[in-house]
Amino acid sequence: MRLPEGIGLGLAALGRPGYLNLGHHADLPEDRSPEALRARTAEVLDAAYEGGVRYFDAARSYGRAEEFLAAWLDERRPADVTIGSKWGYTYTAGWRVDADPPEVKDHSLATLERQIGETRALLGDRLALYQIHSATLETGVLEDRAVLDRLAQLREEGVAIGLTTSGPGQAATIRRAIEVGGFDTVQSTWNLHERSAEEALAEAHAAGMQVIVKEALANGRLTDREGDPRLAEVAREAGATLDAVALAAALAQPWATVVLSGAANVQTLRSNLAARDVDPAVASDPRLAALREDPDAYWARRSKLPWT
């Protein structure tokens, strides 16, 4: 499986009524019923496809994202898209914004067996990539022989296997995944504030893994909702929006295969897609290099973002 290169669309902010992106409450319609969000998801998927997006990323924990995506696929029947999803978290919010916790992590074989069945019931053979959701060294999932053997079986059956990472220990997790082997892709957080995984991602790319970048906008911190003045200055000189510049910086990384947009409405999506028109040289601007933060501080701040 080869991922379509460029910008992809992640459905974390569309498949459920609450998420931790800054201003998420303003991105969704006032009516956040499942029916309303299914319609909104279809609108954004239509705009993404029309804009050339060909990779779509869901997860079992993204509320009804897989369900909404499956409905769109059934209605539109696009022949040239690649679909990825994830297992390892269970959505527990019950369609509430204020649920605590909104999802529960479990990397056991039992969860994998249950969730691959749920995913296949919705996406069928359109599922091209199945990823461990937020693998870490602490959960032990990369040492669980039963889980790894089951993933290897899925891979033999034609489903590409990947993992996603999060937290300040991303680099160590990526390097362990390279050592373990059996992974076609890795999806990690990389953005102008959090770059600690970039050397490990380059190593993964060199080892033959395709790299998916998530949270390239730092959950809204690299947009006009909270953009650093230095980013705003670079964007102004480039004649672009802050989000487009931040996404362009991710696209410019030589190891990046796909950079995900997490847009929850068409206007935001189109602004994100404009990143493709930004001069890639902007990524080397020293003012952007100065935005880098300590990873521990970055992830501590992210953990405090409210779900809205």
HELIX and SHEET records of a PDB file:
HELIX    1   1 HIS A   24  ASP A   27  1                                   4    
HELIX    2   2 PRO A   34  GLU A   50  1                                  17    
HELIX    3   3 ALA A   65  ARG A   76  1                                  12    
HELIX    4   4 LEU A  109  LEU A  123  1                                  15    
HELIX    5   5 GLY A  124  ARG A  126  5                                   3    
HELIX    6   6 VAL A  141  GLU A  143  5                                   3    
HELIX    7   7 ARG A  145  GLU A  156  1                                  12    
HELIX    8   8 GLN A  170  VAL A  180  1                                  11    
HELIX    9   9 GLU A  198  ALA A  206  1                                   9    
HELIX   10  10 ALA A  218  GLY A  220  5                                   3    
HELIX   11  11 PRO A  229  ALA A  238  1                                  10    
HELIX   12  12 LEU A  242  LEU A  251  1                                  10    
HELIX   13  13 VAL A  266  LEU A  273  1                                   8    
HELIX   14  14 ALA A  274  ASP A  277  5                                   4    
HELIX   15  15 PRO A  280  SER A  284  5                                   5    
HELIX   16  16 PRO A  286  ALA A  289  1                                   4    
HELIX   17  17 PRO A  295  SER A  303  1                                   9    
SHEET    1   A 9 GLY A   6  GLY A  10  0                                        
SHEET    2   A 9 TYR A  55  ASP A  57  1                                        
SHEET    3   A 9 THR A  82  TRP A  87  1                                        
SHEET    4   A 9 LEU A 127  ALA A 135  1                                        
SHEET    5   A 9 ALA A 160  THR A 165  1                                        
SHEET    6   A 9 THR A 185  THR A 189  1                                        
SHEET    7   A 9 GLN A 210  LYS A 214  1                                        
SHEET    8   A 9 VAL A 258  SER A 261  1                                        
SHEET    9   A 9 GLY A   6  GLY A  10  1                                        
SHEET    1   B 2 TYR A  89  TYR A  91  0                                        
SHEET    2   B 2 GLU A 103  LYS A 105 -1                                        
END                                                                             
